């Protein structure tokens, strides 16, 4: 692992310390988990945006949807 320096305002630092204490972990672990979660969320948003752009470039036709409707299993009411 690498050591880095991060500058935080006092309110954010206090909130991070309280959260870490509640979770029974140290500040570094809390920040690693939060950063990992944020990066995962950004990655998901980027994939969603690529999908959206793809469907805008090549919209799904009614015929495309009909193929999937035939094989889809819908729950019984």
C-alpha positions as CSV (number, residue, x, y, z in Angstrom):
1,X,0.0,0.0,0.0
2,X,1.0,3.5,-0.6
3,X,0.8,6.4,1.9
4,X,-0.8,9.6,0.6
5,X,-1.7,12.9,2.2
6,X,-5.2,14.2,2.0
7,X,-6.4,17.6,3.2
8,X,-9.8,17.6,4.9
9,X,-11.8,20.3,6.6
10,X,-12.3,19.8,10.4
11,X,-16.0,19.0,10.1
12,X,-15.4,16.3,7.5
13,X,-12.5,14.9,9.4
14,X,-14.6,14.7,12.6
15,X,-17.4,13.1,10.8
16,X,-15.0,10.5,9.2
17,X,-13.5,9.7,12.6
18,X,-17.0,9.3,14.2
19,X,-18.1,7.0,11.3
20,X,-14.9,5.0,11.5
21,X,-15.3,4.5,15.3
22,X,-19.0,3.4,14.8
23,X,-17.8,0.9,12.2
24,X,-14.9,-0.3,14.3
25,X,-12.3,0.5,11.8
26,X,-9.6,3.1,11.4
27,X,-9.8,6.3,9.4
28,X,-7.7,4.9,6.6
29,X,-9.9,1.9,6.1
30,X,-13.0,4.1,6.1
31,X,-11.5,6.4,3.4
32,X,-10.4,3.4,1.3
33,X,-13.9,1.8,1.5
34,X,-15.6,5.2,0.7
35,X,-13.2,5.8,-2.3
36,X,-13.7,2.3,-3.6
37,X,-17.5,2.7,-3.3
38,X,-17.4,6.0,-5.1
39,X,-15.2,4.7,-7.9
40,X,-17.5,1.7,-8.4
41,X,-20.5,4.1,-8.6
42,X,-18.6,6.3,-11.2
43,X,-17.8,3.2,-13.2
44,X,-21.5,2.1,-13.2
45,X,-22.6,5.6,-14.3
46,X,-20.1,5.5,-17.1
47,X,-21.3,2.1,-18.3
48,X,-24.9,3.4,-18.1
49,X,-24.0,6.5,-20.2
50,X,-22.3,4.3,-22.8
51,X,-25.4,2.1,-23.0
52,X,-27.6,5.2,-23.3
53,X,-25.5,6.6,-26.1
54,X,-25.5,3.3,-27.9
55,X,-29.3,3.1,-27.8
56,X,-29.5,6.7,-29.0
57,X,-27.2,5.8,-32.0
58,X,-29.1,2.6,-32.7
59,X,-32.5,2.5,-31.1
60,X,-34.2,-0.8,-30.4
61,X,-36.9,-1.6,-32.9
62,X,-40.3,-3.1,-32.1
63,X,-39.0,-6.2,-33.9
64,X,-36.0,-6.5,-31.6
65,X,-38.2,-6.2,-28.5
66,X,-40.6,-8.9,-29.9
67,X,-37.8,-11.4,-30.1
68,X,-37.1,-11.0,-26.3
69,X,-40.8,-10.9,-25.4
70,X,-41.1,-14.5,-26.8
71,X,-38.4,-15.8,-24.5
72,X,-39.1,-13.7,-21.4
73,X,-40.6,-15.4,-18.4
74,X,-43.0,-13.1,-16.7
75,X,-44.2,-13.8,-13.2
76,X,-47.7,-15.1,-12.8
77,X,-50.2,-12.7,-11.2
